[in-house]
């Protein structure tokens, strides 16, 4: 959701507006993507060296043209910070295409009259949305799901980058939330939208009450996240994994399939498939 610009803008216009040096072609920009999904007309950023040549007609924000061989490079000492500023500039001056139509709710779904559904929301067959649920723009929910009272799905995540004065600059969130089939989301649970990619909760996952699922998480098929657990941004939770009450997983970690995170654990490292960890910091209990 929201990756395509309403109008085309040129790399030189972005460079001039933000005081950046442009190396290479003055390419048109029509969308925003992650570097992994770069395409003709897109702008993205590179946090580190990207040795492989980028052959599509795109603009990359990077520390130098030497470490990122793209047709157009905007030079930035801190590419992620500049990307945040570019997103803000594009949002204010050009605008992103966002949903404009009302929610589409299957005739067999049961949605409380007290629920709030954003633009472009899709709710599948036999799904139940209870009282005072808030579902943000562009969220898609499959069939046979249960969204319990007070859940908030699809608000912006906690995505910031500090500027040179140490002040936090918010990243514009362009992703949304995708929820598969037969998923349960508990009362007063929060599922944040992604920054560029979607936050994804796959089929048969069960999320308990008072849980926080941050931006860009991927919750695998049949995984369970129990009351008051916190799953930080970009975490991948494998199929069938179990996260115990009050557990916390630091950002960008991969939790293997059928693994178990003990009650109150603080997970700072990746967890292999089928391993049980517990404690602060969490350590393996497997023999």
N, C-alpha and C positions, 0 to 999 in steps of 0.2 A: 504494500500500500504506500502511495505517496512518493514513489521514486522518480516519476516522470514530471518534468517541469511543464508549466502551462505554456511558456514561450521559450524559444531558443535564446541563449546568451553566449557570447564568445569568450574564450579564455583571456583575451586581452582586457575585456571589461572587468572580469573578476580580478585580474592582476592589478589593474589600475585602482579599483575600489578598495583593495586591501593592502596596497603598497608592496606587491610581490614582484619578483623577477620571473618572467616567462621565458623559458628556453624551448625552442622548437616552433611548431606550427601554431597559428592562431585558429584553433579548432572550435567549431560550435559545440556547445554543451546542452544536452536535452534531458539528461537524467543523472541520478546519483546511484552508485553501486559500491559494494565492497570490492577490493582488489581481486578477490577470487572469482568475481562474476563480471569483470570489466568487459565493456562492449563498446561498439562505435557510438560516439556521442556522449559517453559517460564521463563523470569526474569521480575520483576516488583518492585515497591516500595510502602511502606505503610507510610503515613504521621502521622498516629496516631494509637492508640491501635486497634488491630484487634482480638477481643476475640474468634471468632469462629475458630476452627482448620481448617487449609488448608490441604486437603487430597490429592491434586494432586502433582505430582513430579515436583515442581517448586522451584525457588530461589527468595527470597524476601529480598529487602534492607529495613532494619528497625532499630530502635534505640536499640532494644534488642530482644532476642529470647523469653523472658517472655511475651512481649506484642504482639508478632506476632508468633503464633505457626504454623510454616511451616517446611517442611522437611529439607530445607536449608535456613539459614539466614545470610546475610552479614551485619555486625554491622556497623552502621553509625550514627554519632551525628545529621547530617542533611541529611536524606534519599533522599530528592529531589535533593539536590546539588550533592550527590554521584551518583544518577541515571543519572543526566546530564553528569557526567564524564564517567560513564559506557557506556552510549550511544555513546559518542565521541570515546571511546576506541574501542568499537565493530565496529563502522563505519570505523575507520582507519585500524584496525588490522584484522578484519574478513570480514566485508562488509554485507550489507543487499541486499536481492533480490529486484530489482527494474525493472520497465517495460523496455523491450528491443525492442518491436515492434513499428512500426510507428502508428500514429493516425488512428482510424477507424471512417470514416465519412460516414453517410448514404447518399445514392445517391440523396435523395431529399433535403438534407441540403444545405444551401448556405453559403459558407465560403469565406471571402475576401482573395485574394491572398496576401494581406499585413498582414494577421493574422499569429501569431506564435503558432503552436500546439506542445506540448511536446510529449514525448514517452508515449504510452499506453492510450492516450486520446480517449474517445468515445463520439461521437456526434450523437444524434438521429435524426429521420425523421423530416423534415420541420423546423429545427432549423436554425436561421440566426446568423452568426458571422460576425460582421462588421469590418471595417478597424482598423488595428493596435491593435487588441485585442491580449493579451498574455495569453495562457492557459498552465499551468504547467503540469508536468508528472502525469499520472494516473487520471486526472480529468474526471468525467463522467457527461455528460449533456443529459437530456432527449429530448423528442419530443416537437416541437412547441415553443421552447424558442427563445428569442431575446437577444443577447449579443451585446450591443452598443459599438461604437468606443472607443478605448483606455482603455477598462476594463482590469484588471489584475486578473486572477483567478488561485489560486493554488501555489502562492509563499509562502515561509515560513512565519509564524506568528511571533509576537514579544514575543517569549518565552525565558526567561532568568532566571537564578538563581544566586544570588550573592555568591561569595566564601568568605573565611574567611578574605580577605583583602577588601571586599566590591566591588570587580570587577565582572562584569556580565559575566556569562558563558552561552553560547547559548545551548539550548536544540535542539538536532537533531529532525527534524520534519519527522515523518514516516507516518502520515495520509495524506489524500488528500481532495478533495472537491467533494461532490455529489450534483448535481442539478437535481431536478425532472422535471416534464413536465409543459409546458406553463409558465415558469418562465421568467421574464425580469430582466436583469442586466444593469444598466445605464452606460453612458459614464464616463470614468475616475473613476469608482468604483473599489474597491479592495475587493476581497474575499480570505482570507488567508487559506492555508491548515491546517489541524489539526496536533497536536503533535503525539498522538497515534491513537485516533479515527478520523474519518472524520469530516470536517465542512459540514453541511447538510442544503440545501435550498429546502424545499418541494414544491409540486405542486402548481401552480398559485400564488406563492409569487412574489411580484413586488418590486424591489430595484431600487431606483432613481439614478440620476447622483451624483458623488462626495461623495459616501457613503463608509464607511469602515466597513467591516464585519470581525471580528478577528477570530483567530484560535478556532476550536471546538465549534463554535456557532451552534445552531439549530434554523432555521427560519421556522416557522410553515406554514401550508397550507393557502394560501390566505392572509398572512401577508403583510404589506406594510411598507417600510422604505424609508422616503422621503429625499430629497436633503441635503447633508452635515451632515447627522446623523452619529454617531459613536457607534457601538455595540461591546463592549469589549469581551475578550476571555471567552468562556464557557457560554455565555448568551443563555438562552432558551426563544425564542419569540413565544408565543402561536398562535394558528390558528386564523386568522382574526385580529390580533393586528395591531395597527397603530402607527408608530413612526414618530413624526413630524420633520420638518427641524431643523437642528443644535442641535438636542437632543443628549445626551450622556448617555450611560448606563454602569455602572461600571461592572467589571468582575463577573462571576458566579452568576448572578441574573436571576430569573425566572419572565417573564412578561406574565401575564395570557392571555387566549384566549379573543379576542374581547375587549381588553383594549386599552386605548388611551394615548400616551405620548405626552404632549403638546410641542409646538414650543420652542426650546432652553432649554428644561428641562434637569436637571442633576439627573439621577435616581440612588439612592444609596441603595435602598431596593427593595425586591420583590414586584410585583404589582399583586393583585388578579385578577381573571377573571372579565371582564366587567367594570373595574374601570378606571376612567380618572384621570391622575395626571399631574401636571404642576409645574414649578418653580425650584428654586435652593436653597436647595435640593427639589426634586419633592415631592409634597404632594397631597393627594387625594382631588379632587373637587366634588366627589360624595356625595349626600345627604344621 
